[in-house]
């Protein structure tokens, strides 16, 4: 979920602190959210997804206020990606989102993680900073999941709006992935 602004350098090695506990709870919510969607409980899935978003904002605020930890700087984006990727794949499996869009979202993340791994294995310094286009992409991806869950929960369908948002998400996903690849290739 979107980064709320610049964070200070990690200041501690604490594993257990309030922001990390909240982040870990969000990570543990991923299988529950998937299970709820697979069992057509879209109302509960919607509220759980909103709670996960609120927990991301809360743990981010606490981490900025108290100083981030090494564990939190790794765990937070993992929890965010796990939730979004799982929701895209599950909603596509349930035919609530287009499968091509889920594939694109997953592919972008695999390319970015794969690039980081390759650079790390080859001994190159890897500095990961969220780009503005990536933050926008995350907001759009979250919005589409929330809208899709809300529509599935209520039975209301807005196909033109959903399709338009899906194409905007696809464009921002491509732009974000391309920006990371460009920066990664250019700085080497």
PERANOR-V622371 format. One record per backbone hydrogen bond with DSSP energy under -0.5 kcal/mol. NH is the residue of the N-H (numbers start at 1). CO is the residue of the C=O. If there is no record, write none. Layout:
nh=NH co=CO
nh=NH co=CO
//
This chain:
nh=11 co=68
nh=12 co=68
nh=17 co=15
nh=21 co=17
nh=22 co=18
nh=23 co=19
nh=24 co=20
nh=25 co=21
nh=26 co=22
nh=27 co=23
nh=28 co=24
nh=29 co=25
nh=30 co=26
nh=30 co=27
nh=32 co=28
nh=33 co=29
nh=34 co=30
nh=35 co=31
nh=36 co=32
nh=37 co=33
nh=38 co=34
nh=39 co=35
nh=40 co=37
nh=41 co=36
nh=42 co=40
nh=45 co=41
nh=46 co=42
nh=47 co=43
nh=48 co=44
nh=49 co=45
nh=50 co=46
nh=51 co=47
nh=52 co=48
nh=53 co=49
nh=54 co=50
nh=55 co=51
nh=56 co=52
nh=57 co=53
nh=58 co=54
nh=59 co=55
nh=60 co=56
nh=61 co=57
nh=62 co=58
nh=63 co=59
nh=64 co=60
nh=65 co=61
nh=66 co=62
nh=67 co=63
nh=70 co=12
nh=73 co=69
nh=74 co=70
nh=74 co=71
nh=75 co=71
nh=76 co=72
nh=78 co=74
nh=79 co=75
nh=80 co=76
nh=81 co=77
nh=82 co=78
nh=83 co=79
nh=84 co=80
nh=85 co=81
nh=86 co=82
nh=87 co=83
nh=88 co=84
nh=89 co=85
nh=90 co=86
nh=91 co=87
nh=92 co=88
nh=93 co=89
nh=94 co=90
nh=95 co=92
nh=96 co=91
nh=97 co=91
nh=102 co=98
nh=103 co=99
nh=104 co=100
nh=105 co=101
nh=106 co=102
nh=107 co=103
nh=108 co=104
nh=109 co=105
nh=110 co=106
nh=111 co=107
nh=112 co=108
nh=113 co=109
nh=114 co=110
nh=115 co=111
nh=116 co=112
nh=117 co=113
nh=118 co=114
nh=119 co=115
nh=120 co=116
nh=121 co=117
nh=122 co=118
nh=123 co=120
nh=124 co=119
nh=127 co=125
nh=128 co=126
nh=129 co=127
nh=135 co=131
nh=136 co=132
nh=137 co=133
nh=138 co=134
nh=139 co=135
nh=140 co=136
nh=141 co=137
nh=142 co=138
nh=143 co=139
nh=144 co=140
nh=145 co=141
nh=146 co=142
nh=147 co=143
nh=148 co=144
nh=149 co=145
nh=150 co=146
nh=151 co=147
nh=152 co=148
nh=153 co=149
nh=154 co=150
nh=155 co=151
nh=162 co=158
nh=163 co=159
nh=164 co=160
nh=165 co=161
nh=166 co=162
nh=167 co=163
nh=168 co=164
nh=169 co=165
nh=170 co=166
nh=171 co=167
nh=172 co=168
nh=173 co=169
nh=174 co=170
nh=175 co=171
nh=176 co=172
nh=177 co=173
nh=178 co=174
nh=179 co=175
nh=180 co=176
nh=181 co=177
nh=182 co=178
nh=183 co=179
nh=184 co=180
nh=185 co=181
nh=186 co=182
nh=187 co=183
nh=188 co=185
//
